Amino acid sequence: MKVFLVDDEIVVREGIRESFPWEDTPYTLVGEAPDGEMALPMIRDTNPDIVITDIRMPFMDGIELCRVLHGQMPWIGIIVLSGYDEFEYARQCIQLGVKEYLLKPVNAEALREVLDKVRLELEEERKASEHAASLRTRMESGGKFLKEKLIGSLFSDESMEGDALSTIKQLEAVGAKVTALFYAVIDAAFTPLSEGQAAADVLSDNSDGIVHSSASRTGTRLLVLGDSGEDAEERAYAFANSLTRELERAGCSSIRVGIGEIVDRPEKILQSFKSARHIRHLLADKKDEGPVILGVREMGEMSESSVNSSVINEAKLYMSQHFTEPNLMLQDVAKAVGMSNSRFSTVFSQQGGQTFTEYLSFLRLNRAKELLRTTDSKSSQIAYDAGYNDSHYFSYIFKKNTGLTPSEYRQQYQNQPK
């Protein structure tokens, strides 16, 4: 399982990063950040299973980060770091999806114990949802079956716009809260169907009511609820990315995901579905590629390939000019190219072949390698010149990517014949 760490104290991040035996456990540290504001776009980009976060941090504290994750990516398991004086305060986070707490200072044994508890809990939730999905396929009655059928009716070509309001009321009557200010529809196709539909059901069941699924003959269709247009778009892209990960984990292939337009009334849900289905049909010919996600806003007046190529080229140019700035964030580049964070993250990773975080590391590490080969600067200075304000984190990332410490890399290069 992928783990992301958020804490404003470098010594805490360094302690967890260096003292925990990541390579000997079923966990991978995929990133870290000093506050929630910097962490959020990186979390969207790296798509972790578990987030470990401090409570008291500048800019966006742990409580606010938990609130956003709970609202947009509730399938993520959250572990809160807290001191003795704020432990009771931390317990308020229970409402925000927090699964476990760690008291500072953190040691490797306590961290392993808590990670194992959260991992088992997440696995149990998935198994329970898979069981529920299996029951749905065998039962011809019951609340869950009825809910899925009602959700599916919102996407029926035979439906009239006025039928949506009646369907929403019926869904509310069976305990499914689907009333929202904004909606987006996701249409996903994949093979094999049974495993993929079960994986999609698990994820939607663990979405805390922000996503509702209905099986289709080619895959699954999902209704995403949002409090605003931007919120609905963020949730749709975040969910689409997590969905592709779960489908791949379930052994599915030929994954094609269309995201429909954002609509502001139940009567327009069918309209959003038709645009999502249209996009998914356009993606059907991409037989030999990996998972593909495409939203209606990427279509526009330009072809899919040209609009995405233009965005990626513009983004990479911007990053090449700013990557040495330690505080460069995904949202900075997304804003520069006129996209929402999750939408940009999706387009960048699909068209560029690397996630935003991976490409930023690529730029910074290439600069660091150049400086190690051509200068006598100290490693800490090279870290800063390459865009890292934490020299220990730079050394960790450098060795993780090259297999060598900065000093070993320099020595190896200097020993090569001229």
C-alpha positions as CSV (number, residue, x, y, z in Angstrom):
1,M,0.0,0.0,0.0
2,K,1.1,3.5,-0.8
3,V,1.7,5.9,2.1
4,F,1.9,9.7,2.0
5,L,3.3,11.8,4.9
6,V,2.4,15.3,6.0
7,D,4.2,17.2,8.8
8,D,5.7,20.6,9.0
9,E,8.6,19.4,11.2
10,I,11.5,18.2,9.0
11,V,12.9,16.2,11.9
12,V,9.6,14.2,12.2
13,R,9.4,13.6,8.5
14,E,13.0,12.6,8.4
15,G,12.6,10.3,11.4
16,I,9.6,8.4,9.8
17,R,11.3,8.3,6.4
18,E,14.7,7.0,7.6
19,S,13.9,4.9,10.7
20,F,11.0,2.9,9.3
21,P,12.1,-0.2,7.3
22,W,9.9,0.5,4.3
23,E,11.6,-2.0,2.0
24,D,10.8,-4.8,4.4
25,T,7.1,-4.0,4.7
26,P,4.1,-4.0,2.4
27,Y,4.2,-0.2,2.4
28,T,5.8,2.3,0.1
29,L,6.4,6.0,1.0
30,V,5.3,7.8,-2.2
31,G,5.8,11.4,-1.0
32,E,5.8,13.9,1.8
33,A,4.8,17.6,2.3
34,P,5.2,20.2,5.1
35,D,1.5,21.2,5.2
36,G,-1.9,20.4,3.8
37,E,-1.9,23.0,1.1
38,M,1.2,21.5,-0.5
39,A,0.1,17.9,0.3
40,L,-3.3,17.9,-1.3
41,P,-2.3,18.2,-5.0
42,M,0.5,15.7,-4.4
43,I,-2.0,13.3,-2.8
44,R,-4.2,13.6,-5.9
45,D,-1.2,12.9,-8.0
46,T,0.3,10.0,-6.2
47,N,-3.0,8.4,-5.2
48,P,-2.0,6.9,-1.9
49,D,-4.0,4.3,0.1
50,I,-3.0,5.8,3.5
51,V,-2.2,9.4,4.5
52,I,-0.3,10.2,7.8
53,T,-0.8,13.8,8.8
54,D,0.1,16.1,11.7
55,I,-2.6,18.3,13.1
56,R,-0.9,21.7,13.7
57,M,0.6,22.9,10.5
58,P,0.8,26.3,8.7
59,F,-1.4,27.3,5.7
60,M,-3.7,24.2,5.8
61,D,-3.7,22.2,9.0
62,G,-4.4,18.6,9.5
63,I,-8.1,19.1,10.4
64,E,-8.7,20.9,7.1
65,L,-6.7,18.4,5.1
66,C,-8.8,15.6,6.7
67,R,-12.0,17.5,5.9
68,V,-11.0,17.8,2.2
69,L,-9.9,14.2,1.9
70,H,-13.0,13.0,3.6
71,G,-15.1,15.0,1.1
72,Q,-13.2,14.2,-2.1
73,M,-11.3,11.0,-1.5
74,P,-12.9,9.2,1.4
75,W,-11.5,5.8,0.4
76,I,-8.1,7.0,1.7
77,G,-7.2,5.7,5.2
78,I,-6.0,8.6,7.4
79,I,-3.7,8.4,10.4
80,V,-3.3,11.5,12.6
81,L,0.0,12.4,14.4
82,S,-0.6,14.3,17.6
83,G,1.1,15.4,20.8
84,Y,-0.3,14.6,24.3
85,D,-1.7,18.1,24.7
86,E,-3.8,17.8,21.5
87,F,-4.9,14.2,21.6
88,E,-8.4,14.9,22.7
89,Y,-8.6,17.6,20.0
90,A,-7.4,15.0,17.5
91,R,-10.2,12.6,18.4
92,Q,-12.6,15.1,16.8
93,C,-11.2,13.9,13.5
94,I,-13.2,10.7,13.8
95,Q,-16.1,12.4,11.9
96,L,-13.6,13.2,9.2
97,G,-12.6,9.7,8.3
98,V,-9.5,9.3,10.6
99,K,-8.9,5.7,11.3
100,E,-6.0,5.7,13.8
101,Y,-3.8,8.1,15.9
102,L,-0.1,8.1,16.6
103,L,1.4,10.0,19.6
104,K,4.6,11.8,19.0
105,P,7.5,11.0,19.1
106,V,6.9,8.2,16.6
107,N,8.9,5.0,16.6
108,A,9.1,2.4,13.9
109,E,7.4,-0.3,16.0
110,A,4.3,1.9,16.8
111,L,4.1,3.1,13.2
112,R,4.2,-0.5,11.8
113,E,1.4,-1.5,14.3
114,V,-0.8,1.4,13.3
115,L,-0.2,0.9,9.5
116,D,-1.0,-2.8,9.9
117,K,-4.3,-1.9,11.6
118,V,-5.3,0.5,9.0
119,R,-4.3,-1.8,6.2
120,L,-6.3,-4.6,7.6
121,E,-9.3,-2.3,8.1
122,L,-9.1,-1.1,4.5
123,E,-8.8,-4.7,3.3
124,E,-11.8,-5.7,5.4
125,E,-13.8,-2.8,4.0
126,R,-13.0,-4.0,0.5
127,K,-13.9,-7.6,1.3
128,A,-17.2,-6.5,2.8
129,S,-18.0,-4.4,-0.2
130,E,-17.0,-7.2,-2.5
131,H,-19.3,-9.5,-0.6
132,A,-22.1,-7.0,-0.9
133,A,-21.4,-6.7,-4.6
134,S,-21.5,-10.5,-5.0
135,L,-24.8,-10.6,-3.1
136,R,-26.3,-8.0,-5.4
137,T,-25.5,-10.2,-8.5
138,R,-27.4,-13.1,-6.9
139,M,-30.4,-11.2,-5.5
140,E,-33.3,-9.9,-7.5
141,S,-34.7,-7.9,-4.6
142,G,-33.6,-5.8,-1.7
143,G,-32.5,-2.2,-1.1
144,K,-29.1,-2.4,-2.8
145,F,-30.4,-4.0,-5.9
146,L,-33.2,-1.5,-6.1
147,K,-30.8,1.4,-5.6
148,E,-28.5,0.2,-8.4
149,K,-31.5,-0.2,-10.7
150,L,-32.7,3.3,-9.9
151,I,-29.3,4.8,-10.5
152,G,-29.1,2.9,-13.8
153,S,-32.5,4.3,-14.8
154,L,-31.0,7.8,-14.6
155,F,-28.8,6.8,-17.5
156,S,-31.5,5.2,-19.7
157,D,-32.1,6.7,-23.2
158,E,-35.8,6.0,-22.7
159,S,-35.9,8.3,-19.7
160,M,-37.5,11.7,-19.9
161,E,-35.9,14.7,-18.1
162,G,-38.8,14.8,-15.7
163,D,-38.3,11.2,-14.7
164,A,-35.0,12.2,-12.9
165,L,-36.8,14.0,-10.1
166,S,-39.1,11.1,-9.5
167,T,-36.1,8.7,-9.5
168,I,-34.2,10.9,-7.0
169,K,-37.2,10.8,-4.7
170,Q,-37.3,7.0,-4.9
171,L,-33.6,6.8,-4.2
172,E,-34.1,9.0,-1.1
173,A,-36.9,6.7,0.0
174,V,-34.6,3.7,0.0
175,G,-31.9,5.6,2.0
176,A,-29.7,6.7,-0.9
177,K,-28.9,10.4,-0.5
178,V,-28.3,11.6,-4.1
179,T,-29.6,15.1,-3.9
180,A,-26.7,17.5,-4.7
181,L,-26.1,21.0,-6.2
182,F,-24.0,19.5,-9.0
183,Y,-23.6,16.2,-10.7
184,A,-21.1,14.5,-13.1
185,V,-21.4,11.0,-14.7
186,I,-18.5,8.6,-15.3
187,D,-18.9,5.9,-17.9
188,A,-16.2,3.2,-17.6
189,A,-15.6,0.2,-19.8
190,F,-13.2,-2.7,-19.0
191,T,-12.6,-6.5,-19.1
192,P,-13.3,-8.8,-17.5
193,L,-16.7,-7.4,-16.4
194,S,-17.3,-9.4,-13.2
195,E,-14.0,-8.5,-11.5
196,G,-14.1,-4.9,-12.7
197,Q,-17.7,-4.3,-11.6
198,A,-16.9,-5.7,-8.1
199,A,-13.9,-3.3,-7.8
200,A,-16.0,-0.3,-8.9
201,D,-18.7,-1.2,-6.4
202,V,-16.1,-1.5,-3.6
203,L,-14.8,1.9,-4.3
204,S,-18.2,3.6,-4.6
205,D,-19.4,1.8,-1.5
206,N,-16.4,3.3,0.3
207,S,-16.9,6.8,-1.1
208,D,-19.1,8.0,1.8
209,G,-22.1,8.6,-0.5
210,I,-20.4,11.0,-3.0
211,V,-20.4,8.3,-5.7
212,H,-23.1,5.8,-6.7
213,S,-22.5,3.0,-9.2
214,S,-24.6,1.0,-11.6
215,A,-23.3,-1.9,-13.7
216,S,-23.6,-1.8,-17.5
217,R,-23.0,-4.3,-20.2
218,T,-19.5,-2.9,-20.9
219,G,-18.4,-1.9,-17.4
220,T,-19.9,0.5,-14.9
221,R,-21.6,3.9,-14.7
222,L,-21.2,6.2,-11.8
223,L,-23.0,9.3,-10.5
224,V,-20.7,11.8,-8.8
225,L,-22.2,14.4,-6.4
226,G,-20.7,17.8,-5.8
227,D,-21.3,20.9,-3.7
228,S,-20.1,23.1,-6.5
229,G,-19.1,22.7,-10.2
230,E,-15.4,22.7,-9.3
231,D,-16.0,20.2,-6.4
232,A,-17.9,17.9,-8.8
233,E,-15.1,18.0,-11.3
234,E,-12.4,17.4,-8.7
235,R,-14.3,14.5,-7.3
236,A,-14.9,13.0,-10.7
237,Y,-11.3,13.1,-11.8
238,A,-10.0,11.9,-8.4
239,F,-12.5,9.0,-8.4
240,A,-11.7,8.1,-12.1
241,N,-8.0,7.9,-11.2
242,S,-8.7,5.7,-8.1
243,L,-11.1,3.6,-10.2
244,T,-8.4,2.8,-12.8
245,R,-6.0,1.9,-10.0
246,E,-8.6,-0.5,-8.5
247,L,-9.5,-2.0,-11.9
248,E,-5.8,-2.7,-12.6
249,R,-5.5,-4.2,-9.1
250,A,-8.4,-6.5,-10.0
251,G,-6.6,-7.6,-13.2
252,C,-8.7,-5.7,-15.6
253,S,-7.5,-4.4,-19.0
254,S,-8.8,-2.2,-21.9
255,I,-9.8,0.4,-19.3
256,R,-11.6,3.3,-20.9
257,V,-13.2,6.1,-18.7
258,G,-15.3,9.0,-20.0
259,I,-16.2,11.9,-17.7
260,G,-19.3,13.8,-18.7
261,E,-20.1,17.5,-18.4
262,I,-20.8,19.0,-15.0
263,V,-24.6,19.7,-14.6
264,D,-26.5,21.6,-12.0
265,R,-29.9,19.9,-12.0
266,P,-31.1,16.2,-11.7
267,E,-32.9,16.7,-15.0
268,K,-29.5,17.1,-16.7
269,I,-27.9,13.9,-15.4
270,L,-28.9,12.1,-18.6
271,Q,-27.1,14.9,-20.6
272,S,-23.9,14.3,-18.5
273,F,-24.2,10.6,-19.1
274,K,-24.6,10.9,-22.9
275,S,-21.5,13.1,-23.1
276,A,-19.5,10.6,-20.9
277,R,-20.7,7.7,-23.1
278,H,-19.8,9.5,-26.2
279,I,-16.2,10.0,-24.9
280,R,-16.0,6.4,-23.9
281,H,-17.1,5.3,-27.4
282,L,-14.3,7.5,-28.9
283,L,-11.8,5.8,-26.6
284,A,-12.9,2.3,-27.6
285,D,-10.4,2.2,-30.6
286,K,-7.4,2.6,-28.3
287,K,-6.9,-1.1,-27.9
288,D,-3.2,-1.3,-27.3
289,E,-2.8,1.5,-24.7
290,G,-3.0,1.5,-20.9
291,P,-5.9,3.0,-19.0
292,V,-7.3,6.1,-20.6
293,I,-9.4,8.8,-18.8
294,L,-10.9,11.7,-20.8
295,G,-13.3,14.4,-19.8
296,V,-15.7,16.3,-21.9
297,R,-13.8,19.5,-21.3
298,E,-10.7,18.1,-23.0
299,M,-12.7,17.7,-26.2
300,G,-13.7,21.3,-27.0
301,E,-13.1,22.4,-30.5
302,M,-9.8,20.7,-30.8
303,S,-9.0,17.0,-31.2
304,E,-8.2,15.0,-28.1
305,S,-4.5,14.5,-29.0
306,S,-3.8,18.1,-30.0
307,V,-5.4,19.7,-27.0
308,N,-3.6,17.4,-24.6
309,S,-0.3,17.8,-26.4
310,S,-0.7,21.5,-26.2
311,V,-1.4,21.4,-22.5
312,I,1.5,19.1,-21.7
313,N,4.0,21.1,-23.8
314,E,2.9,24.3,-22.0
315,A,3.0,22.6,-18.6
316,K,6.5,21.2,-19.2
317,L,7.8,24.5,-20.5
318,Y,6.5,26.2,-17.3
319,M,8.0,23.5,-15.1
320,S,11.4,23.7,-16.9
321,Q,11.4,27.4,-16.0
322,H,10.3,27.0,-12.4
323,F,11.4,23.5,-11.1
324,T,14.3,24.9,-9.0
325,E,11.7,26.8,-6.9
326,P,11.2,24.5,-3.8
327,N,7.6,25.5,-3.4
328,L,6.5,24.8,-6.9
329,M,3.2,22.8,-6.6
330,L,0.9,21.0,-9.0
331,Q,-1.8,23.7,-8.5
332,D,0.7,26.3,-9.7
333,V,1.2,24.5,-13.0
334,A,-2.5,23.6,-13.3
335,K,-3.4,27.3,-12.9
336,A,-0.8,28.2,-15.5
337,V,-2.4,26.0,-18.1
338,G,-6.0,26.8,-17.0
339,M,-7.1,23.4,-15.5
340,S,-8.4,22.2,-12.2
341,N,-5.9,20.2,-10.1
342,S,-7.3,16.7,-10.6
343,R,-8.1,17.2,-14.3
344,F,-4.6,18.5,-14.9
345,S,-3.0,15.6,-12.9
346,T,-5.0,13.1,-15.1
347,V,-4.2,14.7,-18.4
348,F,-0.5,15.2,-17.5
349,S,0.1,11.6,-16.4
350,Q,-1.7,10.1,-19.4
351,Q,-0.1,12.2,-22.1
352,G,3.3,12.7,-20.5
353,G,3.8,9.1,-19.4
354,Q,4.8,10.3,-15.9
355,T,2.9,11.8,-13.1
356,F,3.5,15.5,-12.2
357,T,5.5,14.4,-9.2
358,E,7.6,12.0,-11.1
359,Y,8.4,14.5,-13.9
360,L,9.2,17.2,-11.3
361,S,11.6,14.8,-9.6
362,F,13.1,13.9,-13.0
363,L,13.9,17.6,-13.7
364,R,15.3,18.2,-10.3
365,L,17.4,15.0,-10.2
366,N,18.8,15.7,-13.7
367,R,20.0,19.1,-12.5
368,A,21.4,17.5,-9.3
369,K,23.3,14.9,-11.4
370,E,24.7,17.7,-13.6
371,L,25.9,19.7,-10.6
372,L,27.4,16.6,-8.9
373,R,29.4,15.9,-12.1
374,T,30.5,19.4,-12.9
375,T,31.0,21.2,-9.5
376,D,32.5,20.7,-6.1
377,S,29.5,22.1,-4.3
378,K,28.3,20.4,-1.1
379,S,25.4,18.1,-1.3
380,S,23.2,20.4,0.7
381,Q,23.9,23.3,-1.7
382,I,23.2,21.1,-4.7
383,A,19.9,20.0,-3.1
384,Y,18.9,23.7,-2.8
385,D,20.0,24.5,-6.3
386,A,18.0,21.6,-7.7
387,G,14.8,22.7,-6.0
388,Y,14.9,20.8,-2.6
389,N,14.8,22.8,0.6
390,D,15.4,19.6,2.7
391,S,18.8,18.1,1.9
392,H,18.0,14.9,3.7
393,Y,14.8,14.4,1.6
394,F,16.9,15.1,-1.5
395,S,19.4,12.4,-0.5
396,Y,16.5,10.0,0.1
397,I,14.9,10.7,-3.3
398,F,18.2,10.6,-5.1
399,K,19.1,7.2,-3.7
400,K,15.6,5.9,-4.3
401,N,15.8,6.8,-8.0
402,T,19.4,6.1,-8.8
403,G,20.4,3.4,-6.2
404,L,23.3,5.7,-5.1
405,T,23.8,8.4,-2.6
406,P,24.8,11.8,-4.0
407,S,28.4,11.3,-2.8
408,E,28.5,7.8,-4.3
409,Y,27.2,9.1,-7.6
410,R,29.9,11.9,-7.6
411,Q,32.6,9.4,-6.8
412,Q,31.5,7.0,-9.5
413,Y,31.5,9.7,-12.1
414,Q,34.9,11.1,-11.0
415,N,36.4,7.6,-11.3
416,Q,35.3,7.2,-14.9
417,P,38.0,7.7,-17.5
418,K,37.9,11.1,-19.2
